[in-house]
Amino acid sequence: MNGRPPSSAERQSARTVYGYISSEHADEAEIDRLYDQLTAHAQAEGLALALAEIFVDRSIPPGRIVRPGLTVLLEAVMRSEACGVLVANLDHLSPLPAVRQAIEVEIEVLGARVLTVSPATPSPRPA
């Protein structure tokens, strides 16, 4: 939930890892780049065999909580034991803090951990 890299104990506790990519645009080149980034990170962290699937949502507004790919991801998490959800950064859950937190809580309630390749970019503060 804090965007820090997982500890070795956290990596060992996540037997299955699901990737998740959310894009406001259907830019296939960007989605392919992110897919490769998640796969490379999982391999580097020793999660290659555990990276079960990567779910993608295309053309999703950042404030939308109900998403097709996220729904299937949450169903997979519900069926798994001690799994993780790997994202490039927390902004893939949503760049909006309230929406991101709601999705993180849902993932954690289902017994999974959110793992990130890199931390989320700070949200701009209102002037």
C-alpha positions as CSV (number, residue, x, y, z in Angstrom):
1,M,0.0,0.0,0.0
2,N,3.0,2.3,0.5
3,G,4.6,1.8,-2.9
4,R,7.8,0.4,-1.5
5,P,9.5,-2.6,-3.0
6,P,8.4,-5.9,-1.4
7,S,10.8,-7.4,1.1
8,S,12.2,-10.9,0.5
9,A,9.7,-12.3,3.1
10,E,6.8,-10.6,1.2
11,R,8.1,-12.0,-2.1
12,Q,8.2,-15.5,-0.7
13,S,4.7,-15.2,0.8
14,A,3.2,-14.4,-2.6
15,R,3.0,-17.8,-4.3
16,T,1.0,-16.5,-7.2
17,V,1.3,-13.0,-8.7
18,Y,-1.1,-11.4,-11.1
19,G,-0.1,-8.3,-13.1
20,Y,-2.5,-5.4,-13.8
21,I,-2.3,-2.6,-16.3
22,S,-4.8,0.1,-16.7
23,S,-4.6,2.7,-19.5
24,E,-6.8,5.7,-20.2
25,H,-5.9,5.1,-23.9
26,A,-5.8,2.0,-26.0
27,D,-2.1,2.6,-26.9
28,E,-1.0,-1.0,-27.7
29,A,2.7,0.0,-27.8
30,E,2.5,1.4,-24.3
31,I,0.5,-1.6,-23.1
32,D,3.2,-3.9,-24.6
33,R,6.0,-1.9,-22.9
34,L,4.2,-2.2,-19.5
35,Y,3.5,-5.9,-20.1
36,D,7.3,-6.4,-20.7
37,Q,8.2,-4.2,-17.7
38,L,6.0,-6.4,-15.4
39,T,7.3,-9.6,-16.8
40,A,11.0,-8.4,-16.5
41,H,10.4,-7.3,-12.9
42,A,8.8,-10.6,-11.9
43,Q,11.7,-12.5,-13.4
44,A,14.3,-10.2,-11.7
45,E,12.5,-10.7,-8.4
46,G,12.3,-14.4,-8.8
47,L,8.5,-14.3,-9.4
48,A,8.7,-15.6,-13.0
49,L,7.1,-18.9,-12.3
50,A,4.5,-17.3,-10.1
51,L,3.4,-14.6,-12.6
52,A,0.2,-16.3,-13.6
53,E,-1.4,-13.7,-15.8
54,I,-1.5,-10.0,-16.6
55,F,-4.9,-8.3,-16.8
56,V,-5.3,-5.2,-18.9
57,D,-8.0,-2.5,-18.9
58,R,-8.0,-0.2,-21.9
59,S,-9.6,3.3,-22.3
60,I,-10.7,3.4,-18.6
61,P,-11.2,6.8,-17.0
62,P,-9.2,7.1,-13.8
63,G,-12.2,7.6,-11.5
64,R,-13.9,4.4,-12.6
65,I,-13.8,1.7,-10.0
66,V,-15.7,-1.1,-11.8
67,R,-13.5,-2.2,-14.7
68,P,-13.6,-5.4,-16.8
69,G,-10.0,-6.4,-16.3
70,L,-9.9,-5.4,-12.6
71,T,-13.1,-7.5,-12.0
72,V,-11.5,-10.6,-13.5
73,L,-8.3,-9.9,-11.6
74,L,-10.3,-9.7,-8.3
75,E,-12.0,-12.9,-9.1
76,A,-8.6,-14.6,-9.7
77,V,-7.3,-13.2,-6.4
78,M,-10.4,-14.5,-4.6
79,R,-9.6,-18.0,-5.9
80,S,-5.9,-17.8,-5.0
81,E,-4.2,-18.2,-1.7
82,A,-1.4,-15.8,-0.6
83,C,-1.1,-14.0,-3.9
84,G,0.1,-10.6,-5.0
85,V,-1.0,-8.0,-7.6
86,L,1.9,-6.5,-9.5
87,V,1.6,-3.1,-11.1
88,A,4.1,-0.8,-12.7
89,N,3.2,1.8,-10.1
90,L,0.2,2.5,-8.0
91,D,-1.2,5.0,-10.5
92,H,-2.3,1.9,-12.5
93,L,-4.9,1.3,-9.9
94,S,-5.9,4.9,-10.3
95,P,-4.1,8.3,-10.2
96,L,-6.9,9.5,-8.0
97,P,-6.0,8.8,-4.3
98,A,-9.6,7.9,-3.1
99,V,-10.1,5.5,-6.0
100,R,-6.7,4.0,-5.7
101,Q,-7.2,3.4,-2.0
102,A,-10.6,1.8,-2.5
103,I,-9.0,-0.7,-5.0
104,E,-6.0,-1.4,-2.7
105,V,-8.4,-2.1,0.2
106,E,-10.4,-4.5,-2.0
107,I,-7.3,-6.3,-3.1
108,E,-6.1,-6.6,0.5
109,V,-9.5,-7.7,1.9
110,L,-9.3,-10.6,-0.6
111,G,-6.0,-11.6,1.0
112,A,-3.5,-10.2,-1.6
113,R,-0.7,-7.8,-1.5
114,V,-0.1,-4.9,-3.9
115,L,3.4,-5.1,-5.3
116,T,4.9,-2.3,-7.4
117,V,7.8,-2.0,-9.9
118,S,8.2,1.6,-9.0
119,P,6.4,4.0,-6.6
120,A,3.5,6.1,-7.6
121,T,4.1,9.6,-8.8
122,P,2.9,12.1,-6.1
123,S,-0.5,13.6,-6.8
124,P,-0.6,17.3,-7.3
125,R,-1.9,19.3,-4.4
126,P,-4.5,21.9,-4.9
127,A,-3.3,25.5,-4.7
